């Protein structure tokens, strides 16, 4: 991954002016792939991931006897399978599309995708074959850390949803609470601790990923809207594919990570409906007060390197900036 990033960055001094923007985009993408690979290695080699699974296991142990556990397990398997299948499809489609662009019968497409094998001045078959094989590993490095994070976020968000459902089932029509509040609060705390540890593990990755993906998407949008060099339909389709991939990556990571704080704090709406007369012991009132203090505090969410929590409000702001950039690019055309 590091070799690809260095090779592509060096190509900035060799490509034609009309391909400079695409060379910068390819360099940013290879740097992102190298960062993703390093992040995945770091995640697997530290103690943070085992701590995350340990906190997650405590939630499973405390919720094992609940009636909704079987349904949760079935949904977990479906979500995990769907995300992994999508990741594998991306790796195959990106590798095949790129190989076709370099070795296919369309000469204009070969000329317009020279930035993939830069900085070789003349086409060298051995170097191009190496670049195509490295594209497979780069595609895997790009998508697999994101797929792993999406699986975690999707499952945790669903578990918060099922927890809120169980909590609501413990309420009567008279707004009385009939469940074990201490046990439920601990389950919520175990899930919250899992989110905290997951954020410690992936916060730097999320910051780099969001920045690089937005950078790549903006440059690809510029190529599609402004650049005059793309006269080939196949080249335009290839650029559209990469632009769609960058945008979809941003959308999936943003939406699924933003679901975590939303589902984690949904339970506050039901807690406000419980009357204080529904508690027989002072300890239960204390447990409820501690529960509300947790929910009214900082968002239970992932962050960008511990700086900005990933919430729907933040995503809406980023999308607004993105649309503004598109409008400015379109006006300059």
C-alpha positions, 0 to 999 in steps of 0.5 A: 500500500505504501509503495502504491501511494509513493508511486502515485504521488511521484507520478504527479511530476510525469503525467500530462496536465489534463490528467493532473487532477485525476493523478492527485485523486489517485494519489489521495486514494492510494494514501487512504488505502495505505492508511486503512491497511495501517489502521486495520493492523493497529486495531488487530494488534492492540488491546482495544479491540479485545476490550471492546469485545469484552464489553460487548460480551457482557451485554450479551451475557446480561441479555441472553435470557431476554425473549428478543435475543433470538430475533436479534441474532438472526438480524445480526447475521443478515446485516453482517452477510449483506455488508460482507457481500457488498464489500466483496462485490466492490473489490471484484467490480473495481478490480475488473473495471480497472483492468479493463480500462488498462488492457481493454480494447478502448484506446482512449480509455487506456490513454485517459487512465495512464495515471493508474500506472504513473510514473512509468513514462512508457507502458511497461507490461510487467509494471502494469500487471503489478499495478493491476494486482496491487489494485486488488489489495488496494481495493480490499484495504479501502473497503474492508476496514469500512465494512468491519466498522459498518458491521459493528455500528449496524449491530450495536444500533440494532441492539440499542433498538431492541433494548429500547423495545424491551424497556418499553415492554416493561411499562404498563398503560398507567406509566408504571415500570414493572421491570428490573431497572438496575439490570436494564441500566447495566445492559445499556451501560455495557452497550455504551461502553462498547461504543466508547471502546469502538470510538477509541479504536476507529476514531482516527480512521474515521477522521482520515477516511472522511477527509480523504473520501470527501477530497476524492469525491470533490475532485471526481465531481470536478472531473465530471462537471468541468474537465474537458478532457473526457471525451470517451464514454467509457472514461466517463463511466469509470469516473462515475463509478469511482465518484459513486463509490466515494459518495456511497462510502461516505453515505453508508459510514455516515448514516450507520454511525449516526444511527448509534447515538440516535438509537442509544438516546431513544430510550429517554423518550420512554423514561420521561413517560414513567411516573415517579409513583411507579417506583416503590423503593428510593434506590429505583429513583436513584437508578432512574436519575443515574440513567437520565444523567447518562442520556442527557450527557455527551452523545453516545457516539463515534467521533472524528478523532475525538473532536466531532461526534458523528450525528445526523446534525453533523452529516447534514452540515457536511452534505450542505457544504458538499452541495454548495461546492457542487453549485460553485463548480457547476457555475464555473463551467 
